């Protein structure tokens, strides 16, 4: 299997919502990006993203994340 490299041309987060529940927080957002591969081909995609954070002492630590491409 050949590894391919990509360079981000553009990346933008939008519709960011942070909900805090005591020592837990849920972050949801939309992410739109455009990239170019090592052969010069441009590609763009959009996805919905969710991350879960837990507060340990004074530090927020990511516990889980998930993203789904928007077709």
Secondary structure by P-SEA (a helix, b strand, c coil): cbbbbbbbcbbbbccbbbbbcccbbbbbbccccccccccbbbbbbcbbbbbbbbbcccbbbbcbbbbbbcc
